[in-house]
Amino acid sequence: MQSGSRFYAVTVPGGFDIYDNQEKLRLDPSYPTKALAGAARARLSSECRNPDELFPILRVE
């Protein structure tokens, strides 16, 4: 009989993230509500260097 321990991966808490299409990365922080993430996305899009590459609409996976 073999004795051992198990490894459990830490789960990521739920939330809404914003993905930067220009830099190709997920931005920090994660927002607890879709409304807060939407407001942050609108602000980031209005400050965007290249309006043709705006932040995409939020989606829940």
Secondary structure, DSSP 8 states (H G I E B T S, - for coil): ---------------EEEEETTTTEEEEEEESSHHHHHHHHHHHHHT-S-GGG--------
